[in-house]
Amino acid sequence: MTSTTVWLRRLWPAAALGAGTVVVGLGTATLVALQPPAPSQPSRATLALRSAHDDAARLADLARAAGQTAAAQVLDRQAMVLAAAPGVASASHSAGSPASSSASDASTTAARDLADGLSASVAGRLAALVEVDGPTSAVLASVAAGQSLQLDGVVKATGQKAAPAPTSSPAPSSSPAPSSSPAPSRSCGPSTASPSANSASANPSSAALATVARAEHASVYVLEAALARTPAGSGAAAGRTAALDGHRKQLVELSTLAASLCTVLPPEDPAFAVPSDFAANPDPTLSAAAASSEQAWAQLVGTLPPANRSSGASGLLAAARLAPETAAPFPGIPAAAAPAP
């Protein structure tokens, strides 16, 4: 087990569920013909995390130059956490001080460069999903989601839309996008068309898909309950209605993904428990339900086959956009946002 995989599992304990680990043979210390041992090559996971770190560090500087303090803080946090992964160089970057944005043309250029850079970085993270192990793919999808949220904010604050990302890689947008098309569907025989005791063991993603389904059903349930107690026509009603529609769309996307994997989702629970003070103040419960959905989607990415990970990453981004907290450096992976021990 590589040190990178160990770091990923410490960062996100749930990644161990159904996720494959990368095992690299280190060999022995024997010298052959007085030749020094060839230096070990970094794994694809290490290279992907190193690229993610370098982009986050560079974008943090651009954010400061553009006067986007909130984005700079998020990107600095991403770079700091990624720098802790084995093999990821970090000595070349420091937060520094905010760059001067007194010249309007310089600030405008920096904002445009930041939007373009965020778009390209997100595309790079998503393109790498098929090349790495499960835990690494979950981290990369979370980084992409966090940067997509910042791109939304930059576009809204500055009006600087990002240039189109390369067509070979998925590109972010300033509005929620549907999940990427899953891998070509395969024929599901009778043995896989209905739930069975062995379905979870036959398909490592089954348990994670079921977790997402329950989390999304819970979000729908609590939003419906909250709306029933929300004055019609109010701002709160509009926001909760939009969130409810979003979580219902998540369930549709999840059903499509499960079908492509020949997995049957569990039946919807008839009800979910809510706190006794829910009627008076539903916001904490709504926030907790949204966070649970984020975490379930992040976990799912790490268990999906490589060809389906882009669909999971799209679901994670949609969940992050539906969550009240939009400044999370690592949506769906709360351990990454906690201070290092």
Salt bridges, closest charged atoms under 4 A:
ASP54 OD1 - HIS53 ND1 2.97
ASP55 OD1 - ARG58 NH2 3.29
ASP55 OD2 - ARG125 NH1 2.95
ASP61 OD1 - ARG64 NH2 2.60
ASP61 OD2 - HIS93 ND1 3.83
ASP76 OD2 - ARG64 NH1 2.59
ASP76 OD1 - HIS93 NE2 3.49
ASP152 OD2 - ARG321 NE 2.87
GLU216 OE1 - HIS247 ND1 2.59
GLU224 OE2 - ARG248 NH2 2.77
GLU268 OE2 - HIS217 ND1 3.75
ASP283 OD1 - ARG240 NH2 2.86
